[in-house]
Amino acid sequence: MREFLLFASSILISSLLLAQEIPDTLEIEKEPGKIQQFVDRQQDLGIFGSIIYGTHPQPDGYGTNGRIETGILFNRYIFGAFYAGYDGDFSEKLIFPNTFTIEYEHAGLFLGYKLIQKSTYQLYGKLSFSKGFVQWTPSTGHPETFFRDDLSFTQPELQFEATALRFLRLMASLGYKISGPFSLPQLNPGDLEGFYISGGFKFGWFKKPQP
């Protein structure tokens, strides 16, 4: 509940700041030179899907993580839902001589706010919340033997987008992954926390407001 209230407060504060930034319509009509500035500062409208791959923390360094998103753009905001998964190459002999490999999956919601708007690129501040599971899966031995627990992540990040085509944008992100508590042998929440980088593309229908 506390996280939800903090989230809602952030949305309200951002909305108030945005309202102060947008010029008055009459002022724009009197000074045509401000029209392009006004348009550049507006959020594209659209519906999109994204495919993203990145390098995320694991106990011995970094591993590949995939993510798919679907969302909406409206008045500088992006919001939507996503699914992410990790099928890494980090393994341990938890029950000798059987080898186990880390896997986790999580799904959740994200909200972003456009910090910079240009005709060829955009920069967003973005925050994701998700829940799922983490487990040790046997790569040798009996497949029905595994260790599993619930998992949650909070991920603040900066996301850069370059407009390639009207319906396609290239993406690059830098973020920090924060794990909720879980209990598994030879694996701690801190093993999955840290900075990550990712890249991908966003595709869909986009419409920029016209003056």
matplotlib code that plots the C-alpha trace (Angstrom):
import matplotlib.pyplot as plt

x = [0.0, 2.9, 4.5, 1.1, 0.7, 4.3, 3.6, 0.4, 2.0, 4.8, 2.2, 0.3, 3.5, 4.7, 1.2, 1.4, 4.9, 3.8, 0.8, 3.2, 5.5, 2.9, 2.5, -0.9, -2.7, -3.3, 0.4, 1.4, -1.0, 0.5, 4.1, 4.2, 7.9, 6.9, 4.7, 7.5, 8.8, 5.3, 5.1, 8.5, 7.6, 4.5, 4.4, 3.7, 0.4, 0.5, 0.1, 3.2, 5.0, 8.7, 11.2, 14.2, 17.4, 19.9, 22.8, 21.5, 23.3, 23.8, 26.0, 29.1, 28.7, 26.1, 23.7, 21.2, 17.6, 14.7, 11.7, 8.5, 6.2, 2.9, 1.8, 0.3, 1.9, -0.2, 0.8, 4.4, 3.6, 4.2, 2.5, 1.8, 2.6, 5.6, 6.9, 10.6, 12.6, 16.1, 17.4, 21.0, 24.2, 25.1, 25.0, 25.9, 26.0, 23.4, 22.8, 25.9, 26.3, 23.3, 23.9, 21.2, 20.8, 19.2, 15.9, 13.5, 10.4, 8.5, 5.7, 4.4, 3.6, 5.7, 5.3, 7.6, 7.8, 9.4, 12.3, 13.6, 11.6, 13.2, 12.1, 14.6, 15.0, 13.4, 14.7, 12.4, 12.6, 11.0, 10.0, 8.9, 7.3, 7.0, 6.4, 7.3, 9.4, 13.1, 14.2, 17.1, 16.3, 18.2, 20.3, 21.4, 19.7, 15.9, 14.0, 11.2, 13.7, 14.1, 14.1, 11.7, 10.5, 8.5, 10.4, 9.8, 11.8, 11.8, 13.6, 14.3, 15.9, 16.7, 15.5, 16.8, 14.8, 15.8, 13.1, 14.1, 10.8, 7.3, 6.3, 9.7, 12.0, 15.4, 15.9, 18.8, 18.5, 20.5, 18.9, 19.3, 17.5, 16.4, 15.2, 12.7, 13.5, 13.5, 15.1, 17.0, 20.2, 23.4, 21.5, 20.7, 18.6, 21.9, 23.1, 20.4, 20.8, 22.8, 23.1, 22.1, 22.1, 19.7, 18.7, 15.8, 13.1, 9.7, 7.1, 3.5, 1.3, 2.6, 1.0, 2.7, 0.5, 0.5, 0.5]
y = [0.0, 2.4, 1.8, 2.5, 5.8, 6.8, 5.9, 7.9, 10.9, 10.9, 10.9, 13.9, 15.9, 15.3, 16.4, 19.6, 20.3, 19.6, 22.0, 24.8, 24.1, 24.2, 27.7, 29.4, 28.9, 32.7, 33.4, 30.9, 32.5, 35.9, 34.6, 32.1, 31.4, 29.5, 27.1, 24.7, 24.8, 23.9, 21.0, 19.7, 19.6, 17.5, 13.7, 11.6, 9.7, 6.0, 2.4, 0.2, -3.0, -3.4, -6.2, -5.7, -7.7, -6.7, -7.8, -8.1, -9.1, -12.7, -14.2, -14.5, -11.3, -10.6, -12.7, -12.1, -11.1, -10.7, -8.5, -7.8, -4.8, -3.4, 0.1, 3.5, 7.0, 10.0, 13.6, 12.9, 9.7, 6.1, 3.3, -0.4, -4.0, -6.3, -9.8, -10.6, -13.8, -15.0, -18.4, -18.0, -20.1, -19.8, -23.3, -24.9, -28.5, -28.0, -31.8, -33.7, -34.7, -32.9, -29.5, -26.7, -23.6, -20.3, -19.3, -16.5, -14.9, -11.8, -9.6, -6.2, -2.6, 0.4, 4.2, 6.6, 10.4, 12.2, 14.3, 15.4, 15.6, 16.2, 15.4, 12.5, 11.3, 11.2, 10.5, 9.0, 8.4, 5.1, 3.0, -0.7, -2.9, -6.7, -10.0, -13.5, -16.5, -17.5, -21.1, -23.5, -25.9, -29.2, -29.4, -33.0, -35.5, -35.6, -32.8, -32.9, -31.8, -28.0, -25.0, -22.1, -18.9, -15.8, -12.8, -9.1, -6.3, -2.5, -1.0, 2.7, 3.5, 6.1, 5.1, 6.7, 6.3, 7.3, 7.6, 5.3, 5.2, 6.6, 3.2, 2.1, 3.5, 2.1, 1.9, 1.9, 1.9, 2.2, 1.1, -0.4, -3.6, -3.8, -7.3, -8.1, -10.7, -14.4, -17.5, -20.1, -22.0, -20.4, -17.4, -14.0, -11.1, -9.0, -11.5, -10.2, -6.5, -3.9, -1.8, -3.2, -2.0, -3.1, -2.4, -3.1, -1.6, -0.2, -0.6, 0.6, 3.5, 7.0, 10.4, 13.6, 16.6, 19.3, 23.1]
z = [0.0, 0.8, -2.6, -4.3, -2.4, -3.3, -6.9, -7.1, -5.4, -8.0, -10.8, -9.2, -8.7, -12.3, -13.6, -11.7, -13.0, -16.5, -16.2, -15.2, -18.2, -21.0, -22.4, -22.5, -25.9, -26.4, -25.8, -28.5, -31.0, -30.3, -30.7, -33.6, -32.9, -29.8, -31.8, -32.6, -29.0, -27.8, -30.3, -29.4, -25.7, -26.2, -25.8, -28.9, -28.8, -29.6, -28.9, -28.9, -28.3, -27.3, -27.5, -25.2, -24.3, -21.7, -19.5, -15.9, -12.6, -11.6, -8.9, -11.0, -13.0, -15.7, -17.8, -20.6, -19.7, -22.2, -21.8, -23.9, -23.3, -24.4, -23.6, -24.4, -24.9, -23.8, -22.9, -22.0, -20.2, -21.1, -19.2, -19.7, -18.7, -19.3, -18.9, -18.4, -18.0, -17.3, -18.2, -17.3, -17.4, -13.7, -12.0, -8.7, -7.4, -4.7, -4.2, -5.2, -7.9, -9.4, -11.0, -10.7, -12.9, -11.9, -13.7, -12.9, -14.5, -13.5, -14.9, -13.8, -14.7, -15.7, -15.9, -17.7, -18.1, -21.0, -19.9, -23.3, -26.6, -30.0, -33.5, -33.8, -30.2, -26.7, -23.2, -20.5, -16.8, -16.2, -13.2, -13.2, -10.5, -11.0, -9.2, -10.2, -9.1, -8.9, -8.8, -9.0, -11.9, -12.2, -15.4, -14.4, -12.2, -11.4, -13.1, -10.4, -7.8, -7.5, -5.1, -5.7, -4.0, -4.8, -6.4, -6.8, -8.5, -8.6, -11.5, -12.0, -15.4, -18.1, -21.5, -24.7, -27.9, -31.5, -34.2, -37.1, -38.9, -38.2, -36.7, -35.3, -32.6, -31.4, -27.6, -25.2, -21.4, -18.2, -15.0, -11.5, -10.4, -6.8, -5.6, -2.9, -0.3, -1.1, 0.4, -1.7, -0.9, -2.1, -3.6, -2.0, -3.2, -3.5, -6.2, -8.6, -7.8, -9.5, -12.7, -16.1, -19.7, -22.4, -26.0, -28.3, -30.4, -30.0, -32.8, -33.1, -34.1, -33.2, -33.8, -32.9, -32.1, -34.8, -34.3]

ax = plt.figure().add_subplot(projection="3d")
ax.plot(x, y, z, "-o")
ax.set_aspect("equal")
plt.show()
